[in-house]
Amino acid sequence: MNPFDYERATDAAGAVAAVAGNPRAMFLAGGTNLVDHLKLGVSAPELLVDVSRLPLDEVRELPDGGIRVGAAVRNSDLAAHPLVRERFPVLAQALLAGASGQLRNVATTGGNLLQRTRCPYFQDVTTPCNKRLPGAGCSAIGGHHRDAAILGASQQCVATHPSDMAVAMVALDAVVRVQGEDGERTIPVAEFHRLPGEEPERDTVLRHGELITAVDLPGAAPRSAYRKVRERATYAFALVSVAAVVGLDGGAVREARIALGGVAHKPWRAVRAEEALRGAVAGDDAFREAAEAELATASPLTGNAFKVPMARNALVAVLRQLTGGTR
């Protein structure tokens, strides 16, 4: 067992100061991801600062009809919240598609966003992994990569981000509120996670010591849905997932916001598909064209090429569901 110090934070500013002042300190919230990595030897912090009891566990309505979700709100509570179920069904569906009931009762909103992007090699400390040790190499490229990325990957890393909730929040144009040593700032969820590039060890744009305090969901998105394709019915990461928000004007698509999961190092905003759909007559022809436009740049590996047609079919199915389009 690796020894570490433990502190229970009494306020956000104190928690930020404690972590920012120690390069080997980490925040602890629900612990559903971090505790696993402590056991596996993937993470070995000197200090854990427990933020789970900070007063960040409320869901508040905003003037524009949106909501502010505290970072400590549990996934199960958020999925069951009346405002979420009524105004943001895509988020409720995504949350309920993640993990298991027991884990959703513990996992937090902020912690869910901060799940490590990973593949099996990241969690096996006996194998080379650029995320664990930059420059070590990527075992997945020449090894098991059925779950690997098909978009935005690099030679440094082909892992995929595991969160379902984050995919829905990207489609909802959510904004993350964080507190750091220099004060507060906001980050769109679509810009919060990183593609691997030459620094695969960096999952997000957060600076060391910055603490997520809340997530804002603007407006309402009643015409929205989430679909997840996975190996088994529960407790499995997505092979491919789709979160979509659609607005119609007669039979035409007025607005489309789409995010894909299971296909990249971060939740993937499908901007090409959105552009192709805007103003198009709702129907399978337009849906297929939009999906093809988004996936034209896909670069699958030998063992995960099936994800390209899977992503296309899942996207068409969600758009059909939301618009009543033809088969």
Legacy VTK file of the C-alpha trace (Angstrom):
# vtk DataFile Version 3.0
C-alpha trace
ASCII
DATASET POLYDATA
POINTS 327 float
0.000 0.000 0.000
1.250 3.471 -0.883
0.929 5.864 2.070
-0.733 9.263 1.587
-2.062 12.108 3.708
-5.782 12.849 3.886
-7.562 16.143 4.549
-11.262 16.913 4.621
-11.933 20.320 3.052
-14.246 22.731 4.850
-14.504 25.260 2.010
-13.649 25.440 -1.680
-10.915 28.038 -1.274
-9.107 25.899 1.303
-9.376 22.826 -0.905
-7.935 24.707 -3.871
-5.051 26.072 -1.799
-4.203 22.630 -0.417
-4.042 20.944 -3.821
-2.482 23.839 -5.726
0.334 23.993 -3.199
1.353 20.360 -3.684
2.064 18.985 -7.193
1.275 15.469 -5.957
-2.051 16.336 -4.325
-5.457 15.363 -5.726
-9.102 16.031 -4.980
-11.295 13.164 -3.754
-15.057 13.265 -4.337
-17.046 10.070 -4.949
-13.813 8.190 -5.601
-15.353 5.714 -8.057
-12.491 6.220 -10.531
-9.654 7.461 -8.324
-9.888 4.693 -5.729
-9.604 2.071 -8.479
-6.448 3.749 -9.738
-5.000 3.924 -6.238
-5.510 0.177 -5.894
-4.012 -0.553 -9.313
-0.980 1.637 -8.765
-1.933 3.981 -11.609
-2.153 6.955 -9.219
0.078 7.539 -6.191
-0.708 10.952 -4.661
0.980 12.285 -1.538
-2.194 14.048 -0.420
-5.922 13.507 -0.969
-8.197 16.469 -0.251
-11.772 15.271 0.308
-14.261 17.721 -1.240
-17.297 15.431 -1.033
-18.816 17.305 1.915
-18.558 20.806 0.484
-21.940 22.534 -0.018
-21.961 21.884 -3.769
-24.808 19.375 -3.911
-27.757 21.463 -5.113
-29.571 21.782 -8.440
-30.823 25.346 -8.958
-33.024 26.796 -11.688
-31.527 29.628 -13.752
-33.452 32.622 -15.157
-33.214 31.371 -18.765
-34.887 28.079 -17.899
-31.595 26.269 -17.506
-30.159 24.808 -14.336
-26.968 24.981 -12.302
-25.782 21.584 -11.086
-23.452 21.535 -8.090
-20.292 19.513 -8.573
-21.154 17.222 -5.664
-24.628 16.268 -6.950
-24.750 12.484 -7.218
-25.423 10.963 -10.625
-28.519 9.114 -9.424
-29.994 12.271 -7.882
-29.325 14.279 -11.032
-30.918 11.656 -13.279
-34.042 11.635 -11.078
-34.361 15.402 -10.675
-37.723 16.646 -12.068
-36.165 19.589 -13.921
-33.615 17.341 -15.603
-36.193 14.761 -16.633
-38.537 17.439 -17.987
-36.120 19.858 -19.655
-33.025 17.768 -20.395
-34.111 14.171 -21.062
-30.864 13.476 -22.938
-28.940 14.059 -19.709
-31.203 11.840 -17.587
-30.932 9.063 -20.180
-27.147 9.364 -20.388
-26.735 9.234 -16.625
-28.915 6.142 -16.326
-26.896 4.459 -19.087
-23.671 4.825 -17.097
-22.052 2.387 -14.668
-24.439 0.689 -12.209
-27.037 1.821 -9.702
-24.574 1.464 -6.834
-21.921 3.569 -8.575
-24.436 6.235 -9.628
-25.388 6.616 -5.969
-21.778 7.593 -5.171
-20.388 9.218 -8.335
-20.568 13.021 -8.528
-21.144 15.446 -11.373
-17.656 16.935 -11.140
-15.991 13.573 -10.693
-17.824 12.110 -13.677
-16.378 14.820 -15.912
-12.913 14.033 -14.546
-12.902 10.302 -15.246
-9.581 9.422 -16.822
-9.619 8.777 -20.545
-8.286 5.237 -20.680
-7.956 1.828 -22.272
-7.037 -1.497 -20.594
-3.326 -0.790 -21.002
-3.588 2.435 -19.011
-4.812 0.432 -16.034
-2.183 -2.308 -16.422
1.033 -0.873 -14.987
3.080 -3.741 -16.464
2.501 -2.429 -20.023
3.788 0.683 -21.838
1.340 3.594 -21.864
1.995 7.186 -22.860
-0.783 8.411 -20.571
0.888 6.924 -17.516
4.483 7.532 -18.621
4.949 9.947 -21.536
7.311 8.499 -24.109
6.738 4.881 -23.070
4.683 4.057 -26.162
1.058 3.124 -26.868
0.378 -0.584 -26.389
-3.137 -0.349 -27.807
-2.102 0.616 -31.346
-0.470 -2.758 -31.951
-2.511 -4.650 -29.364
-6.148 -4.913 -28.287
-7.973 -1.869 -29.590
-11.588 -2.905 -30.136
-12.686 -0.022 -27.893
-10.199 2.511 -29.301
-10.823 5.878 -30.927
-11.747 6.369 -34.572
-11.662 10.195 -34.482
-9.042 12.652 -33.254
-6.503 10.041 -32.123
-2.731 10.368 -32.407
0.221 8.005 -32.444
0.593 8.831 -28.763
-2.821 7.554 -27.639
-5.974 5.939 -29.050
-7.955 5.680 -25.788
-11.569 6.868 -25.508
-13.283 8.956 -22.867
-15.685 6.812 -20.799
-18.298 9.298 -19.542
-21.891 9.105 -20.788
-22.905 12.229 -18.881
-20.209 14.353 -20.532
-21.430 13.407 -24.022
-24.921 14.668 -23.192
-23.525 17.846 -21.642
-21.540 18.618 -24.806
-24.732 18.380 -26.865
-26.448 20.657 -24.337
-23.759 23.370 -24.611
-23.099 23.036 -20.891
-20.501 25.213 -19.170
-18.188 24.081 -16.353
-17.561 26.496 -13.489
-14.183 26.076 -11.782
-12.387 27.765 -8.905
-8.628 28.159 -8.811
-5.985 30.184 -7.025
-6.659 33.117 -9.360
-10.424 33.055 -8.877
-13.288 31.587 -10.868
-13.553 30.886 -14.581
-15.936 29.098 -16.927
-15.129 26.514 -19.594
-17.569 25.137 -22.188
-17.799 21.370 -21.723
-17.021 20.976 -25.431
-13.608 22.588 -24.734
-13.038 21.028 -21.314
-11.540 17.707 -22.459
-8.517 17.400 -24.748
-7.533 15.338 -27.743
-4.258 13.474 -27.092
-1.936 15.215 -29.544
1.605 15.061 -28.165
0.423 15.264 -24.533
-1.883 12.279 -23.981
-1.300 12.448 -20.208
-3.465 15.604 -20.088
-7.160 14.730 -20.188
-8.577 18.224 -19.592
-7.630 21.896 -19.776
-7.828 22.274 -15.983
-4.812 23.746 -14.235
-3.456 21.885 -11.233
-5.475 22.862 -8.179
-8.577 24.035 -10.037
-11.792 22.632 -8.564
-15.042 22.099 -10.431
-17.812 23.796 -8.438
-20.799 23.518 -10.793
-22.037 22.896 -14.319
-24.528 25.233 -16.005
-27.038 23.889 -18.532
-28.469 26.804 -20.546
-32.063 26.921 -21.732
-34.065 23.742 -22.109
-33.828 20.880 -24.585
-37.032 18.836 -24.367
-36.514 17.340 -27.850
-33.335 15.438 -27.039
-32.205 11.842 -26.640
-29.237 9.611 -25.841
-28.448 6.224 -27.352
-25.630 3.938 -26.186
-24.320 0.862 -27.990
-22.301 -1.476 -25.741
-21.235 -5.063 -25.318
-23.830 -5.858 -22.643
-26.988 -4.267 -21.298
-25.441 -2.664 -18.211
-22.148 -1.768 -16.550
-20.204 -1.356 -19.783
-18.579 1.607 -21.506
-19.964 2.692 -24.855
-18.611 1.273 -28.058
-20.474 4.196 -29.608
-22.976 6.617 -28.141
-24.959 9.556 -29.501
-26.461 12.552 -27.715
-28.623 14.832 -29.837
-30.720 17.959 -29.413
-32.957 18.852 -32.364
-35.222 21.775 -33.178
-37.665 21.618 -36.091
-39.304 24.293 -38.229
-42.099 22.508 -40.014
-40.439 19.558 -41.698
-36.961 21.105 -41.719
-34.188 20.928 -39.149
-33.785 24.382 -37.610
-31.174 23.401 -35.030
-29.089 20.305 -34.321
-26.545 19.779 -31.567
-24.857 16.397 -31.596
-22.100 14.718 -29.604
-20.617 11.250 -29.982
-19.147 9.065 -27.257
-16.853 6.054 -27.426
-15.147 7.357 -30.565
-12.462 9.774 -29.353
-10.186 10.836 -26.501
-12.928 13.318 -25.535
-16.683 13.608 -26.096
-16.814 14.431 -29.805
-18.903 17.392 -30.959
-20.252 16.468 -34.376
-20.028 19.918 -35.988
-19.938 18.597 -39.574
-23.131 16.640 -39.019
-24.773 19.668 -37.420
-23.882 21.862 -40.397
-25.173 19.277 -42.855
-28.495 19.008 -41.024
-29.182 22.701 -40.554
-32.030 23.622 -42.930
-32.329 20.094 -44.348
-35.672 18.294 -44.644
-35.877 15.809 -41.761
-35.563 12.268 -43.096
-33.199 9.361 -43.434
-31.479 10.723 -46.542
-30.446 13.882 -44.704
-29.555 11.937 -41.585
-27.291 9.550 -43.487
-25.601 12.414 -45.335
-24.936 14.178 -42.028
-23.490 11.041 -40.468
-21.267 10.404 -43.482
-20.015 13.999 -43.372
-19.024 13.606 -39.728
-17.345 10.247 -40.157
-15.484 11.098 -43.360
-12.345 11.819 -41.327
-12.547 8.641 -39.215
-9.293 6.679 -38.995
-10.104 3.326 -37.397
-7.538 0.693 -36.530
-7.782 -2.877 -37.801
-9.804 -4.115 -34.850
-12.345 -1.298 -34.500
-13.366 -0.411 -38.066
-16.875 -1.641 -37.169
-17.319 1.540 -35.133
-17.681 3.658 -38.278
-20.930 2.064 -39.541
-22.053 1.612 -35.942
-21.714 5.347 -35.279
-23.488 6.165 -38.545
-26.412 3.869 -37.764
-26.716 5.067 -34.162
-26.775 8.714 -35.239
-29.423 8.068 -37.886
-31.540 6.165 -35.341
-31.427 8.987 -32.776
-32.289 11.644 -35.345
-35.141 9.500 -36.620
-36.418 9.105 -33.064
-36.379 12.854 -32.423
-37.958 13.945 -35.702
-40.284 11.115 -36.660
-38.239 10.675 -39.847
-38.856 7.835 -42.272
-37.011 4.554 -42.142
LINES 1 328
327 0 1 2 3 4 5 6 7 8 9 10 11 12 13 14 15 16 17 18 19 20 21 22 23 24 25 26 27 28 29 30 31 32 33 34 35 36 37 38 39 40 41 42 43 44 45 46 47 48 49 50 51 52 53 54 55 56 57 58 59 60 61 62 63 64 65 66 67 68 69 70 71 72 73 74 75 76 77 78 79 80 81 82 83 84 85 86 87 88 89 90 91 92 93 94 95 96 97 98 99 100 101 102 103 104 105 106 107 108 109 110 111 112 113 114 115 116 117 118 119 120 121 122 123 124 125 126 127 128 129 130 131 132 133 134 135 136 137 138 139 140 141 142 143 144 145 146 147 148 149 150 151 152 153 154 155 156 157 158 159 160 161 162 163 164 165 166 167 168 169 170 171 172 173 174 175 176 177 178 179 180 181 182 183 184 185 186 187 188 189 190 191 192 193 194 195 196 197 198 199 200 201 202 203 204 205 206 207 208 209 210 211 212 213 214 215 216 217 218 219 220 221 222 223 224 225 226 227 228 229 230 231 232 233 234 235 236 237 238 239 240 241 242 243 244 245 246 247 248 249 250 251 252 253 254 255 256 257 258 259 260 261 262 263 264 265 266 267 268 269 270 271 272 273 274 275 276 277 278 279 280 281 282 283 284 285 286 287 288 289 290 291 292 293 294 295 296 297 298 299 300 301 302 303 304 305 306 307 308 309 310 311 312 313 314 315 316 317 318 319 320 321 322 323 324 325 326
